[in-house]
Amino acid sequence: MADQMVNQQIEESIADGSYLLTNGYYAVVRSDLPKEHSTRSVINWLKGDDGKAIIKELGLIPKG
């Protein structure tokens, strides 16, 4: 039980950016791409609940 609580605290601190040993991954979108461009759809999906669930399945921790 204590291990689970510690793991949750670590996950939360990684997600909020306060954990000292993190490595960020970035997705960059050109500002001149139309709002309906498929790239923007992928970014929005990654930031949504479904994308975050897949990120967690991969053993990573999504930010915020």
DOSE-175935 format. One record per residue: residue in three letters; x, y, z of N, C-alpha, C, O in turn; residue number from 0. Coordinates in steps of 0.2 Angstrom, whole numbers, plus 2048, in hexadecimal, padded with zeros to 3 digits. Layout:
N
{pt ALA {X Y Z} {X Y Z} {X Y Z} {X Y Z} NUM}
...
% end
This chain:
64
{pt MET {804 7FA 800} {800 800 800} {804 806 800} {803 80B 7FC} 0}
{pt ALA {80A 806 804} {80E 80C 804} {812 80D 7FE} {812 813 7FB} 1}
{pt ASP {814 808 7FB} {817 808 7F4} {812 80B 7EF} {815 80F 7EB} 2}
{pt GLN {80C 809 7EF} {807 80C 7EA} {806 813 7EB} {806 817 7E6} 3}
{pt MET {806 815 7F1} {806 81D 7F3} {80C 820 7F0} {80B 826 7ED} 4}
{pt VAL {812 81E 7F1} {818 821 7EF} {818 821 7E8} {819 826 7E5} 5}
{pt ASN {816 81C 7E4} {816 81C 7DD} {811 821 7DA} {812 824 7D5} 6}
{pt GLN {80B 822 7DE} {806 827 7DB} {809 82E 7DC} {808 832 7D8} 7}
{pt GLN {80D 82F 7E2} {80F 835 7E3} {815 837 7DE} {815 83C 7DB} 8}
{pt ILE {819 832 7DC} {81E 833 7D7} {81B 834 7D0} {81D 839 7CD} 9}
{pt GLU {815 830 7CE} {812 832 7C8} {80F 839 7C8} {80F 83C 7C3} 10}
{pt GLU {80C 83B 7CD} {809 842 7CE} {80F 847 7CD} {80E 84C 7C9} 11}
{pt SER {814 846 7D0} {81A 84B 7D0} {81D 84B 7C9} {81F 850 7C6} 12}
{pt ILE {81D 845 7C5} {81F 845 7BE} {81A 849 7BA} {81C 84D 7B6} 13}
{pt ALA {814 847 7BB} {80F 84A 7B7} {80E 852 7B7} {80D 856 7B3} 14}
{pt ASP {810 854 7BE} {80F 85C 7BF} {816 85F 7BD} {816 866 7BE} 15}
{pt GLY {81B 85B 7BC} {821 85F 7BA} {826 860 7C0} {82B 863 7BF} 16}
{pt SER {824 85E 7C6} {828 860 7CC} {82D 85A 7CD} {832 85B 7D1} 17}
{pt TYR {82D 854 7CA} {832 84F 7CB} {838 851 7C8} {838 853 7C2} 18}
{pt LEU {83E 850 7CB} {844 853 7C8} {847 84F 7C3} {84A 852 7BE} 19}
{pt LEU {845 848 7C2} {848 844 7BD} {843 843 7B8} {840 83D 7B8} 20}
{pt THR {841 847 7B3} {83D 846 7AE} {840 848 7A7} {845 84B 7A7} 21}
{pt ASN {83D 845 7A2} {83F 847 79B} {839 848 797} {834 844 797} 22}
{pt GLY {838 84E 795} {832 850 791} {833 84E 78A} {838 84E 787} 23}
{pt TYR {82D 84C 787} {82C 84B 780} {828 850 77D} {822 852 780} 24}
{pt TYR {829 853 777} {825 858 775} {823 856 76E} {826 853 76A} 25}
{pt ALA {81D 859 76C} {81A 858 766} {819 860 763} {816 864 766} 26}
{pt VAL {81C 861 75E} {81C 868 75B} {818 868 755} {819 864 750} 27}
{pt VAL {814 86D 754} {810 86E 74F} {811 875 74C} {811 87A 74F} 28}
{pt ARG {812 875 745} {813 87C 742} {80D 880 743} {807 87E 742} 29}
{pt SER {80E 886 744} {809 88B 745} {805 88C 73F} {7FF 88F 740} 30}
{pt ASP {808 88B 739} {804 88D 733} {800 887 731} {7FC 887 72C} 31}
{pt LEU {7FF 881 734} {7FB 87C 733} {7F4 87E 734} {7F2 881 739} 32}
{pt PRO {7EF 87C 730} {7E8 87D 731} {7E6 87A 737} {7E8 874 739} 33}
{pt LYS {7E1 87C 73B} {7DE 879 741} {7DB 872 740} {7DB 86E 744} 34}
{pt GLU {7D9 871 73A} {7D6 86A 738} {7DC 865 736} {7DA 860 734} 35}
{pt HIS {7E2 867 736} {7E7 863 734} {7E8 85D 738} {7E7 85D 73E} 36}
{pt SER {7E9 857 735} {7E9 851 739} {7EE 851 73F} {7ED 84D 744} 37}
{pt THR {7F4 854 73E} {7F9 855 743} {7F6 858 749} {7F7 855 74F} 38}
{pt ARG {7F2 85D 749} {7EE 860 74F} {7EA 85B 752} {7E9 85B 758} 39}
{pt SER {7E6 857 74E} {7E2 851 751} {7E6 84C 755} {7E4 84A 75A} 40}
{pt VAL {7EC 84B 753} {7F0 846 757} {7F2 849 75D} {7F2 846 762} 41}
{pt ILE {7F4 84F 75D} {7F6 853 763} {7F1 853 768} {7F2 852 76E} 42}
{pt ASN {7EB 855 766} {7E5 856 76A} {7E3 84F 76D} {7E1 84E 773} 43}
{pt TRP {7E4 849 769} {7E2 843 76B} {7E7 841 771} {7E5 83E 776} 44}
{pt LEU {7EE 842 770} {7F3 841 775} {7F2 844 77B} {7F3 842 781} 45}
{pt LYS {7EF 84A 77B} {7EE 84E 781} {7E7 84C 784} {7E6 84E 78A} 46}
{pt GLY {7E3 849 781} {7DD 846 784} {7DD 840 788} {7E2 83D 789} 47}
{pt ASP {7D7 83E 78B} {7D7 838 78F} {7DA 832 78C} {7DD 82E 78F} 48}
{pt ASP {7D7 831 785} {7D9 82B 782} {7E1 82A 781} {7E4 825 782} 49}
{pt GLY {7E4 830 77E} {7EB 830 77D} {7EF 82F 784} {7F4 82C 784} 50}
{pt LYS {7ED 833 789} {7F0 832 78F} {7F0 82B 792} {7F5 828 795} 51}
{pt ALA {7EA 827 790} {7EA 820 792} {7EF 81C 78F} {7F2 817 792} 52}
{pt ILE {7F0 81D 788} {7F5 819 784} {7FC 81B 787} {800 816 787} 53}
{pt ILE {7FD 821 788} {804 823 78B} {805 81F 791} {80B 81D 792} 54}
{pt LYS {800 81F 796} {801 81B 79C} {802 813 79A} {806 810 79E} 55}
{pt GLU {7FE 811 795} {7FF 80A 794} {806 808 791} {809 803 792} 56}
{pt LEU {80A 80D 78E} {810 80C 78C} {816 80D 792} {81C 80D 791} 57}
{pt GLY {813 80E 798} {818 80F 79E} {81A 816 79F} {81F 817 7A3} 58}
{pt LEU {817 81B 79B} {819 822 79C} {814 825 7A0} {80F 823 7A1} 59}
{pt ILE {816 82B 7A2} {811 82F 7A6} {810 836 7A3} {814 83A 7A2} 60}
{pt PRO {809 837 7A1} {808 83D 79D} {808 843 7A2} {806 842 7A8} 61}
{pt LYS {80A 848 79F} {80A 84E 7A3} {803 851 7A4} {7FF 851 79F} 62}
{pt GLY {801 853 7AA} {7FB 856 7AC} {7F5 853 7A9} {7EF 855 7AA} 63}
% end
